Amino acid sequence: MALAGPVLSRWALASGRDVGLASAVAGLGHAALYGGLLFLFGRTLLPGRVAFVTALAQRINPRFRPAMVPYTRRVTWVWSAFFAAQLAGSALLLALSPLSWWLLWVGTLHGPMAAGLGIGEFLIRRRTFPGEHTGFRDTIRGIRATSWTGRSSAAAGASRPATDCRAHSGSATRRPGPAGDSARGPAA
């Protein structure tokens, strides 16, 4: 749905057709995407919770250590602020600017802005944790390999209390995997 709105909006503008329906679809897709992401990330920033990026990093980085928790929590704040800025920017442009500016924001610019933030964070992480960070390819593989629907997934467990976070307590560097999986660490 997030992709259908921008495509429909561009087609409607290019063909000179009424953009009312196309704009509504683009706006709803944009708002649903960023509102959902803001909720998903933001709720993990409540006191006593494991930040979303912390939970994700613990699942995909075999070199994750407790000293990385403050950094990953800040990254979760940055992404949450980005999602809120996307929603606020969309609302302000819709209310105060020509429709074409708003369509440019929701249909074209939001993707490159998100990619820029992701690449920027990756470069900062490389500098902050040299040799300990997960490479870009490994990060993508780790995200794809993460079960987003199971109880042990980062998404399912991201909102759990921080006392359940082994890195928070300092007792280990990784969360236990699914039942029957011992925390053996990376394969040799």
GUKOLLUM-818679 format. One record per atom (N, C-alpha, C): chain; y, x, z. Coordinates in nm, 2 decimals, always signed. Each point is the difference from the previous one (the first is absolute). Layout:
<nodes>
(node A, (Y, X, Z));
...
</nodes>
This chain:
<nodes>
(node A, (-0.12, +0.08, +0.00));
(node A, (+0.12, -0.08, +0.00));
(node A, (+0.13, +0.09, +0.00));
(node A, (-0.01, +0.11, +0.07));
(node A, (+0.12, +0.09, +0.00));
(node A, (+0.03, +0.05, -0.13));
(node A, (-0.10, +0.02, -0.09));
(node A, (+0.03, +0.05, -0.13));
(node A, (+0.03, -0.11, -0.10));
(node A, (-0.05, -0.12, +0.02));
(node A, (+0.03, -0.11, -0.09));
(node A, (+0.14, -0.04, -0.01));
(node A, (+0.07, +0.00, +0.12));
(node A, (+0.14, -0.04, +0.00));
(node A, (+0.09, +0.09, -0.09));
(node A, (-0.01, +0.14, +0.02));
(node A, (+0.09, +0.09, -0.08));
(node A, (-0.04, -0.02, -0.15));
(node A, (-0.12, -0.01, -0.04));
(node A, (-0.04, -0.01, -0.14));
(node A, (+0.06, -0.13, -0.06));
(node A, (-0.02, -0.11, +0.07));
(node A, (+0.05, -0.13, -0.04));
(node A, (+0.15, +0.01, -0.01));
(node A, (+0.07, +0.06, +0.10));
(node A, (+0.15, +0.01, +0.00));
(node A, (+0.05, +0.08, -0.12));
(node A, (-0.07, +0.11, -0.03));
(node A, (+0.05, +0.08, -0.11));
(node A, (-0.02, -0.07, -0.13));
(node A, (-0.11, -0.07, -0.02));
(node A, (-0.03, -0.08, -0.12));
(node A, (+0.11, -0.11, -0.01));
(node A, (+0.03, -0.07, +0.11));
(node A, (+0.09, -0.11, -0.01));
(node A, (+0.14, +0.05, -0.04));
(node A, (+0.04, +0.12, +0.06));
(node A, (+0.13, +0.05, -0.03));
(node A, (+0.01, +0.05, -0.15));
(node A, (-0.11, +0.07, -0.04));
(node A, (+0.00, +0.05, -0.14));
(node A, (+0.00, -0.11, -0.10));
(node A, (-0.07, -0.11, +0.03));
(node A, (-0.01, -0.11, -0.10));
(node A, (+0.12, -0.10, +0.01));
(node A, (+0.09, +0.02, +0.09));
(node A, (+0.11, -0.08, +0.02));
(node A, (-0.03, -0.14, +0.06));
(node A, (-0.12, -0.01, +0.06));
(node A, (-0.04, -0.12, +0.06));
(node A, (+0.06, -0.02, +0.14));
(node A, (-0.01, -0.12, +0.06));
(node A, (+0.05, -0.03, +0.13));
(node A, (-0.08, +0.09, +0.10));
(node A, (+0.06, +0.07, +0.09));
(node A, (-0.07, +0.09, +0.09));
(node A, (-0.02, -0.07, +0.14));
(node A, (+0.03, -0.12, +0.01));
(node A, (-0.02, -0.07, +0.13));
(node A, (-0.14, +0.01, +0.06));
(node A, (-0.10, -0.04, -0.08));
(node A, (-0.14, +0.01, +0.05));
(node A, (-0.04, +0.15, +0.01));
(node A, (+0.03, +0.08, -0.10));
(node A, (-0.03, +0.14, +0.01));
(node A, (+0.06, +0.07, +0.12));
(node A, (+0.12, -0.04, +0.03));
(node A, (+0.07, +0.06, +0.11));
(node A, (-0.07, -0.04, +0.13));
(node A, (-0.03, -0.13, +0.01));
(node A, (-0.07, -0.05, +0.12));
(node A, (-0.13, +0.08, +0.02));
(node A, (-0.08, +0.02, -0.11));
(node A, (-0.13, +0.07, +0.01));
(node A, (+0.03, +0.14, +0.05));
(node A, (+0.09, +0.07, -0.06));
(node A, (+0.03, +0.14, +0.03));
(node A, (+0.05, +0.00, +0.15));
(node A, (+0.08, -0.09, +0.04));
(node A, (+0.05, +0.01, +0.14));
(node A, (-0.11, -0.03, +0.10));
(node A, (-0.08, -0.10, -0.03));
(node A, (-0.11, -0.03, +0.09));
(node A, (-0.10, +0.11, +0.01));
(node A, (-0.03, +0.06, -0.11));
(node A, (-0.10, +0.12, +0.00));
(node A, (+0.06, +0.11, +0.08));
(node A, (+0.13, +0.04, -0.03));
(node A, (+0.06, +0.11, +0.07));
(node A, (+0.01, -0.03, +0.15));
(node A, (+0.04, -0.12, +0.04));
(node A, (+0.01, -0.04, +0.14));
(node A, (-0.13, +0.00, +0.07));
(node A, (-0.10, -0.05, -0.07));
(node A, (-0.14, +0.00, +0.06));
(node A, (-0.05, +0.14, +0.02));
(node A, (+0.02, +0.08, -0.10));
(node A, (-0.05, +0.14, +0.01));
(node A, (+0.06, +0.08, +0.11));
(node A, (+0.14, +0.00, +0.01));
(node A, (+0.07, +0.08, +0.10));
(node A, (+0.00, -0.07, +0.13));
(node A, (+0.00, -0.13, +0.01));
(node A, (-0.01, -0.07, +0.13));
(node A, (-0.14, +0.03, +0.06));
(node A, (-0.10, -0.01, -0.08));
(node A, (-0.14, +0.03, +0.05));
(node A, (-0.01, +0.14, +0.05));
(node A, (+0.05, +0.10, -0.08));
(node A, (-0.01, +0.14, +0.04));
(node A, (+0.08, +0.02, +0.13));
(node A, (+0.12, -0.06, +0.00));
(node A, (+0.08, +0.02, +0.12));
(node A, (-0.07, -0.06, +0.13));
(node A, (-0.07, -0.11, -0.02));
(node A, (-0.07, -0.05, +0.11));
(node A, (-0.12, +0.09, +0.04));
(node A, (-0.07, +0.04, -0.10));
(node A, (-0.12, +0.09, +0.02));
(node A, (+0.04, +0.13, +0.07));
(node A, (+0.10, +0.07, -0.05));
(node A, (+0.04, +0.12, +0.06));
(node A, (+0.08, -0.02, +0.13));
(node A, (+0.09, -0.10, +0.00));
(node A, (+0.09, -0.02, +0.11));
(node A, (-0.07, -0.04, +0.13));
(node A, (-0.10, -0.08, -0.01));
(node A, (-0.07, -0.05, +0.12));
(node A, (-0.07, +0.12, +0.07));
(node A, (-0.03, +0.10, -0.07));
(node A, (-0.07, +0.12, +0.06));
(node A, (+0.10, +0.08, +0.08));
(node A, (+0.13, -0.02, -0.01));
(node A, (+0.10, +0.08, +0.07));
(node A, (+0.03, -0.06, +0.13));
(node A, (-0.06, -0.11, +0.04));
(node A, (+0.03, -0.06, +0.13));
(node A, (-0.05, +0.09, +0.11));
(node A, (+0.06, +0.00, +0.11));
(node A, (-0.05, +0.09, +0.11));
(node A, (-0.15, -0.01, +0.03));
(node A, (-0.06, +0.11, +0.02));
(node A, (-0.14, +0.00, +0.03));
(node A, (-0.09, -0.01, -0.12));
(node A, (+0.05, +0.00, -0.12));
(node A, (-0.08, -0.02, -0.12));
(node A, (-0.01, +0.14, -0.08));
(node A, (-0.11, +0.01, -0.08));
(node A, (-0.01, +0.12, -0.08));
(node A, (+0.07, -0.03, -0.13));
(node A, (+0.09, +0.08, -0.04));
(node A, (+0.08, -0.02, -0.13));
(node A, (-0.09, +0.00, -0.12));
(node A, (+0.03, -0.08, -0.10));
(node A, (-0.08, -0.02, -0.11));
(node A, (-0.04, +0.14, -0.07));
(node A, (+0.10, +0.08, -0.02));
(node A, (-0.02, +0.13, -0.07));
(node A, (-0.08, +0.09, +0.09));
(node A, (+0.01, -0.01, +0.13));
(node A, (-0.08, +0.08, +0.09));
(node A, (-0.15, -0.04, -0.02));
(node A, (-0.03, -0.13, +0.00));
(node A, (-0.13, -0.05, -0.02));
(node A, (-0.06, +0.04, -0.13));
(node A, (+0.08, +0.00, -0.11));
(node A, (-0.04, +0.04, -0.13));
(node A, (-0.03, +0.15, +0.00));
(node A, (+0.09, +0.08, +0.05));
(node A, (-0.02, +0.14, +0.00));
(node A, (-0.12, +0.04, +0.08));
(node A, (-0.03, -0.06, +0.11));
(node A, (-0.12, +0.03, +0.07));
(node A, (-0.13, -0.03, -0.08));
(node A, (+0.01, -0.09, -0.08));
(node A, (-0.12, -0.04, -0.08));
(node A, (-0.02, +0.10, -0.12));
(node A, (+0.11, +0.05, -0.06));
(node A, (-0.02, +0.07, -0.12));
(node A, (+0.02, +0.15, +0.01));
(node A, (+0.06, +0.05, +0.11));
(node A, (+0.02, +0.14, +0.02));
(node A, (-0.09, +0.06, +0.10));
(node A, (-0.10, +0.08, -0.04));
(node A, (-0.09, +0.06, +0.09));
(node A, (+0.07, +0.10, +0.09));
(node A, (+0.12, +0.05, -0.03));
(node A, (+0.07, +0.09, +0.08));
(node A, (+0.10, -0.07, +0.09));
(node A, (+0.00, -0.13, +0.01));
(node A, (+0.10, -0.07, +0.09));
(node A, (-0.02, +0.05, +0.14));
(node A, (+0.12, +0.02, +0.07));
(node A, (+0.00, +0.04, +0.14));
(node A, (+0.11, -0.08, +0.07));
(node A, (-0.01, -0.01, +0.13));
(node A, (+0.09, -0.08, +0.08));
(node A, (+0.15, +0.03, -0.02));
(node A, (+0.03, +0.13, -0.03));
(node A, (+0.14, +0.04, -0.02));
(node A, (+0.06, -0.07, -0.13));
(node A, (-0.08, -0.05, -0.08));
(node A, (+0.05, -0.07, -0.12));
(node A, (+0.04, -0.14, +0.02));
(node A, (-0.04, -0.06, +0.12));
(node A, (+0.03, -0.14, +0.02));
(node A, (+0.15, -0.03, +0.00));
(node A, (+0.09, +0.08, +0.06));
(node A, (+0.14, -0.04, -0.01));
(node A, (+0.05, +0.00, -0.14));
(node A, (-0.05, +0.09, -0.09));
(node A, (+0.05, +0.01, -0.14));
(node A, (-0.05, -0.13, -0.07));
(node A, (-0.13, -0.03, +0.02));
(node A, (-0.05, -0.12, -0.08));
(node A, (+0.06, -0.13, +0.05));
(node A, (+0.04, +0.00, +0.13));
(node A, (+0.07, -0.12, +0.05));
(node A, (+0.14, -0.01, -0.06));
(node A, (+0.07, +0.11, -0.02));
(node A, (+0.13, +0.00, -0.06));
(node A, (-0.01, -0.04, -0.15));
(node A, (-0.11, +0.04, -0.06));
(node A, (-0.02, -0.04, -0.14));
(node A, (-0.02, -0.15, -0.01));
(node A, (-0.07, -0.06, +0.09));
(node A, (-0.02, -0.14, +0.01));
(node A, (+0.14, -0.07, +0.01));
(node A, (+0.09, +0.06, +0.09));
(node A, (+0.13, -0.06, +0.01));
(node A, (+0.08, +0.01, -0.13));
(node A, (-0.01, +0.11, -0.07));
(node A, (+0.07, +0.02, -0.13));
(node A, (-0.05, -0.10, -0.10));
(node A, (-0.13, -0.02, -0.01));
(node A, (-0.05, -0.10, -0.10));
(node A, (+0.04, -0.14, +0.04));
(node A, (+0.00, -0.03, +0.13));
(node A, (+0.04, -0.13, +0.04));
(node A, (+0.15, -0.02, -0.03));
(node A, (+0.08, +0.10, +0.02));
(node A, (+0.15, -0.01, -0.04));
(node A, (+0.01, -0.02, -0.15));
(node A, (-0.08, +0.07, -0.08));
(node A, (+0.00, -0.01, -0.14));
(node A, (-0.03, -0.15, -0.04));
(node A, (-0.10, -0.06, +0.06));
(node A, (-0.04, -0.13, -0.04));
(node A, (+0.11, -0.10, +0.04));
(node A, (+0.06, +0.02, +0.12));
(node A, (+0.11, -0.08, +0.04));
(node A, (+0.12, +0.01, -0.09));
(node A, (+0.03, +0.12, -0.05));
(node A, (+0.11, +0.03, -0.09));
(node A, (-0.03, -0.07, -0.14));
(node A, (-0.12, +0.00, -0.04));
(node A, (-0.04, -0.07, -0.12));
(node A, (+0.03, -0.15, +0.01));
(node A, (-0.04, -0.06, +0.11));
(node A, (+0.03, -0.14, +0.02));
(node A, (+0.15, -0.03, +0.01));
(node A, (+0.07, +0.09, +0.08));
(node A, (+0.15, -0.03, +0.01));
(node A, (+0.07, +0.03, -0.13));
(node A, (-0.04, +0.11, -0.07));
(node A, (+0.07, +0.02, -0.13));
(node A, (-0.02, -0.11, -0.10));
(node A, (-0.12, -0.05, +0.00));
(node A, (-0.03, -0.11, -0.09));
(node A, (+0.08, -0.12, +0.04));
(node A, (+0.01, -0.04, +0.12));
(node A, (+0.08, -0.11, +0.05));
(node A, (+0.14, +0.01, -0.03));
(node A, (+0.06, +0.12, +0.03));
(node A, (+0.14, +0.03, -0.03));
(node A, (+0.03, -0.01, -0.15));
(node A, (-0.08, +0.07, -0.08));
(node A, (+0.02, -0.01, -0.14));
(node A, (-0.01, -0.14, -0.06));
(node A, (-0.09, -0.07, +0.05));
(node A, (-0.02, -0.14, -0.05));
(node A, (+0.12, -0.08, +0.04));
(node A, (+0.06, +0.02, +0.12));
(node A, (+0.11, -0.08, +0.04));
(node A, (+0.13, +0.04, -0.06));
(node A, (+0.02, +0.13, -0.02));
(node A, (+0.13, +0.06, -0.03));
(node A, (+0.02, +0.06, -0.14));
(node A, (-0.10, +0.01, -0.08));
(node A, (+0.01, +0.07, -0.12));
(node A, (-0.05, -0.08, -0.12));
(node A, (+0.02, +0.05, -0.12));
(node A, (-0.05, -0.07, -0.12));
(node A, (-0.16, +0.00, +0.01));
(node A, (-0.06, -0.10, -0.05));
(node A, (-0.14, -0.02, +0.00));
(node A, (-0.07, +0.13, -0.06));
(node A, (+0.06, +0.06, -0.10));
(node A, (-0.07, +0.11, -0.07));
(node A, (-0.01, +0.12, +0.10));
(node A, (+0.09, +0.02, +0.09));
(node A, (+0.00, +0.11, +0.10));
(node A, (-0.12, -0.03, +0.09));
(node A, (-0.01, -0.12, +0.05));
(node A, (-0.11, -0.04, +0.09));
(node A, (-0.14, +0.02, -0.07));
(node A, (-0.01, -0.04, -0.13));
(node A, (-0.12, +0.01, -0.07));
(node A, (-0.04, +0.15, -0.02));
(node A, (+0.11, +0.08, -0.02));
(node A, (-0.03, +0.15, -0.01));
(node A, (-0.06, +0.05, +0.13));
(node A, (+0.06, -0.05, +0.11));
(node A, (-0.05, +0.05, +0.13));
(node A, (-0.15, -0.04, +0.03));
(node A, (-0.03, -0.13, -0.02));
(node A, (-0.13, -0.05, +0.03));
(node A, (-0.10, +0.02, -0.11));
(node A, (+0.04, +0.02, -0.12));
(node A, (-0.09, +0.02, -0.11));
(node A, (-0.02, +0.14, -0.04));
(node A, (+0.09, +0.09, +0.03));
(node A, (-0.01, +0.14, -0.06));
(node A, (+0.02, +0.11, +0.11));
(node A, (+0.10, -0.01, +0.08));
(node A, (+0.04, +0.11, +0.09));
(node A, (-0.09, +0.01, +0.12));
(node A, (-0.06, -0.10, +0.05));
(node A, (-0.07, +0.00, +0.12));
(node A, (-0.12, +0.10, -0.01));
(node A, (-0.07, +0.00, -0.11));
(node A, (-0.12, +0.09, -0.02));
(node A, (+0.04, +0.15, +0.01));
(node A, (+0.10, +0.04, -0.08));
(node A, (+0.04, +0.14, +0.00));
(node A, (+0.05, +0.04, +0.14));
(node A, (+0.07, -0.09, +0.07));
(node A, (+0.05, +0.03, +0.13));
(node A, (-0.11, +0.02, +0.10));
(node A, (-0.11, -0.08, -0.01));
(node A, (-0.11, +0.02, +0.09));
(node A, (-0.08, +0.13, -0.03));
(node A, (-0.01, +0.02, -0.13));
(node A, (-0.07, +0.13, -0.04));
(node A, (+0.08, +0.12, +0.04));
(node A, (+0.13, -0.01, -0.01));
(node A, (+0.09, +0.11, +0.05));
(node A, (-0.01, +0.03, +0.15));
(node A, (-0.01, -0.11, +0.07));
(node A, (-0.02, +0.01, +0.15));
(node A, (-0.13, +0.06, +0.03));
(node A, (-0.11, -0.04, -0.07));
(node A, (-0.13, +0.05, +0.03));
(node A, (-0.01, +0.15, -0.04));
(node A, (+0.06, +0.04, -0.11));
(node A, (-0.01, +0.14, -0.04));
(node A, (+0.09, +0.08, +0.09));
(node A, (+0.11, -0.05, +0.04));
(node A, (+0.09, +0.07, +0.10));
(node A, (-0.07, +0.03, +0.13));
(node A, (-0.07, -0.11, +0.05));
(node A, (-0.07, +0.02, +0.13));
(node A, (-0.12, +0.10, -0.02));
(node A, (-0.07, +0.00, -0.11));
(node A, (-0.10, +0.09, -0.03));
(node A, (+0.05, +0.14, +0.01));
(node A, (+0.11, +0.03, -0.07));
(node A, (+0.06, +0.13, +0.00));
(node A, (+0.05, +0.05, +0.14));
(node A, (+0.05, -0.09, +0.08));
(node A, (+0.04, +0.03, +0.14));
(node A, (-0.12, +0.03, +0.08));
(node A, (-0.11, -0.08, -0.02));
(node A, (-0.12, +0.02, +0.08));
(node A, (-0.07, +0.13, -0.04));
(node A, (+0.01, +0.04, -0.12));
(node A, (-0.05, +0.14, -0.04));
(node A, (+0.07, +0.11, +0.07));
(node A, (+0.13, -0.02, +0.01));
(node A, (+0.08, +0.10, +0.07));
(node A, (-0.01, +0.00, +0.15));
(node A, (-0.02, -0.12, +0.06));
(node A, (-0.01, -0.02, +0.14));
(node A, (-0.14, +0.05, +0.05));
(node A, (-0.10, -0.03, -0.07));
(node A, (-0.14, +0.03, +0.04));
(node A, (-0.07, +0.09, -0.11));
(node A, (+0.05, +0.12, -0.02));
(node A, (-0.06, +0.08, -0.11));
(node A, (-0.15, +0.03, +0.03));
(node A, (-0.08, -0.03, -0.10));
(node A, (-0.14, +0.03, +0.02));
(node A, (-0.08, -0.11, +0.07));
(node A, (+0.07, -0.09, +0.07));
(node A, (-0.06, -0.11, +0.08));
(node A, (+0.01, -0.14, -0.07));
(node A, (+0.09, -0.01, -0.09));
(node A, (+0.02, -0.13, -0.07));
(node A, (-0.11, -0.03, -0.09));
(node A, (-0.01, -0.12, -0.04));
(node A, (-0.10, -0.04, -0.10));
(node A, (+0.07, +0.00, -0.13));
(node A, (-0.05, +0.06, -0.11));
(node A, (+0.06, +0.01, -0.13));
(node A, (+0.02, -0.14, -0.06));
(node A, (+0.08, -0.01, -0.10));
(node A, (+0.03, -0.13, -0.06));
(node A, (-0.12, -0.07, -0.05));
(node A, (-0.08, +0.08, -0.08));
(node A, (-0.13, -0.06, -0.05));
(node A, (-0.09, -0.05, +0.11));
(node A, (-0.02, +0.09, +0.10));
(node A, (-0.08, -0.04, +0.11));
(node A, (+0.05, -0.12, +0.08));
(node A, (+0.13, -0.01, +0.01));
(node A, (+0.06, -0.12, +0.06));
(node A, (-0.03, -0.12, -0.08));
(node A, (+0.02, +0.00, -0.13));
(node A, (-0.04, -0.12, -0.08));
(node A, (-0.14, -0.03, +0.01));
(node A, (-0.09, +0.10, -0.01));
(node A, (-0.14, -0.02, +0.02));
(node A, (-0.03, -0.07, +0.14));
(node A, (+0.06, +0.06, +0.10));
(node A, (-0.02, -0.05, +0.13));
(node A, (+0.04, -0.15, +0.02));
(node A, (+0.11, -0.03, -0.06));
(node A, (+0.05, -0.14, +0.00));
(node A, (-0.10, -0.09, -0.07));
(node A, (-0.04, +0.04, -0.12));
(node A, (-0.10, -0.08, -0.07));
(node A, (-0.13, -0.01, +0.07));
(node A, (-0.04, +0.10, +0.07));
(node A, (-0.13, +0.00, +0.07));
(node A, (+0.01, -0.08, +0.13));
(node A, (+0.12, -0.02, +0.05));
(node A, (+0.01, -0.08, +0.13));
(node A, (-0.03, -0.14, -0.03));
(node A, (-0.08, -0.06, +0.09));
(node A, (-0.03, -0.14, -0.01));
(node A, (+0.11, -0.07, +0.06));
(node A, (+0.07, -0.08, -0.08));
(node A, (+0.12, -0.08, +0.06));
(node A, (-0.04, -0.13, +0.05));
(node A, (-0.13, -0.03, +0.00));
(node A, (-0.04, -0.13, +0.05));
(node A, (-0.09, +0.00, +0.12));
(node A, (-0.05, +0.12, +0.02));
(node A, (-0.09, +0.01, +0.12));
(node A, (+0.07, +0.02, +0.13));
(node A, (-0.07, -0.02, +0.11));
(node A, (+0.06, +0.01, +0.13));
(node A, (+0.04, +0.15, +0.03));
(node A, (-0.07, +0.09, -0.06));
(node A, (+0.04, +0.14, +0.02));
(node A, (+0.10, +0.06, -0.09));
(node A, (+0.06, -0.09, -0.08));
(node A, (+0.10, +0.05, -0.10));
(node A, (+0.13, +0.03, +0.07));
(node A, (+0.09, +0.08, -0.07));
(node A, (+0.13, +0.03, +0.05));
(node A, (+0.08, -0.13, +0.01));
(node A, (-0.01, -0.09, -0.10));
(node A, (+0.08, -0.12, +0.01));
(node A, (-0.05, -0.09, +0.11));
(node A, (-0.13, -0.01, +0.02));
(node A, (-0.05, -0.09, +0.10));
(node A, (+0.03, +0.05, +0.14));
(node A, (+0.00, +0.14, +0.02));
(node A, (+0.02, +0.05, +0.13));
(node A, (+0.14, +0.05, +0.02));
(node A, (+0.09, -0.01, -0.10));
(node A, (+0.13, +0.06, +0.02));
(node A, (+0.08, -0.07, +0.11));
(node A, (-0.03, -0.12, +0.03));
(node A, (+0.08, -0.07, +0.10));
(node A, (-0.06, +0.01, +0.14));
(node A, (-0.11, +0.07, +0.02));
(node A, (-0.06, +0.01, +0.13));
(node A, (+0.08, +0.08, +0.10));
(node A, (-0.03, -0.02, +0.12));
(node A, (+0.08, +0.08, +0.10));
(node A, (-0.02, +0.15, -0.01));
(node A, (+0.10, +0.08, +0.03));
(node A, (+0.00, +0.14, -0.02));
(node A, (-0.10, +0.06, +0.10));
(node A, (-0.04, -0.06, +0.10));
(node A, (-0.10, +0.05, +0.09));
(node A, (-0.13, +0.02, -0.07));
(node A, (-0.02, -0.08, -0.10));
(node A, (-0.13, +0.02, -0.08));
(node A, (+0.01, +0.11, -0.10));
(node A, (+0.12, +0.06, -0.02));
(node A, (+0.01, +0.11, -0.09));
(node A, (-0.04, +0.13, +0.06));
(node A, (-0.10, +0.06, -0.05));
(node A, (-0.05, +0.12, +0.06));
(node A, (+0.10, +0.12, -0.01));
(node A, (+0.08, +0.00, -0.11));
(node A, (+0.10, +0.10, -0.01));
(node A, (+0.11, -0.02, +0.10));
(node A, (+0.03, -0.12, +0.03));
(node A, (+0.10, -0.03, +0.10));
(node A, (-0.04, +0.05, +0.13));
(node A, (-0.13, -0.02, +0.04));
(node A, (-0.04, +0.04, +0.13));
(node A, (-0.03, +0.15, +0.00));
(node A, (-0.01, +0.07, -0.11));
(node A, (-0.02, +0.14, +0.00));
(node A, (-0.15, +0.03, +0.01));
(node A, (-0.09, -0.09, +0.01));
(node A, (-0.14, +0.02, +0.02));
(node A, (-0.08, +0.05, -0.13));
(node A, (+0.06, -0.03, -0.11));
(node A, (-0.07, +0.04, -0.13));
(node A, (+0.11, +0.00, -0.11));
(node A, (-0.04, +0.04, -0.11));
(node A, (+0.09, +0.00, -0.11));
(node A, (-0.02, -0.11, -0.10));
(node A, (-0.12, -0.06, +0.00));
(node A, (-0.02, -0.11, -0.09));
(node A, (-0.06, -0.12, +0.07));
(node A, (+0.03, -0.12, -0.06));
(node A, (-0.06, -0.12, +0.05));
(node A, (-0.15, +0.00, -0.03));
(node A, (-0.08, -0.06, +0.08));
(node A, (-0.14, -0.02, -0.04));
(node A, (-0.01, -0.09, -0.12));
(node A, (-0.10, +0.03, -0.08));
(node A, (-0.02, -0.08, -0.12));
(node A, (-0.08, -0.13, +0.04));
(node A, (-0.06, -0.06, -0.10));
(node A, (-0.08, -0.12, +0.02));
(node A, (-0.11, +0.03, +0.09));
(node A, (-0.07, -0.10, +0.06));
(node A, (-0.11, +0.02, +0.09));
(node A, (-0.10, +0.09, -0.07));
(node A, (-0.05, +0.09, +0.08));
(node A, (-0.11, +0.09, -0.05));
(node A, (+0.06, +0.13, -0.06));
(node A, (+0.13, +0.00, -0.02));
(node A, (+0.07, +0.12, -0.05));
(node A, (+0.05, +0.09, +0.11));
(node A, (-0.05, +0.12, +0.01));
(node A, (+0.06, +0.09, +0.10));
(node A, (+0.12, +0.07, -0.06));
(node A, (+0.08, +0.04, +0.09));
(node A, (+0.12, +0.07, -0.04));
(node A, (-0.03, +0.15, -0.03));
(node A, (-0.07, +0.02, -0.11));
(node A, (-0.05, +0.14, -0.03));
(node A, (+0.11, +0.08, -0.06));
(node A, (+0.11, -0.06, -0.05));
(node A, (+0.10, +0.07, -0.07));
(node A, (-0.03, +0.02, -0.15));
(node A, (+0.07, +0.09, -0.07));
(node A, (-0.02, +0.02, -0.14));
(node A, (-0.14, +0.06, -0.03));
(node A, (-0.06, -0.04, -0.11));
(node A, (-0.13, +0.06, -0.04));
(node A, (+0.02, +0.15, -0.04));
(node A, (-0.09, +0.08, +0.03));
(node A, (+0.01, +0.14, -0.03));
(node A, (-0.04, +0.03, -0.14));
</nodes>
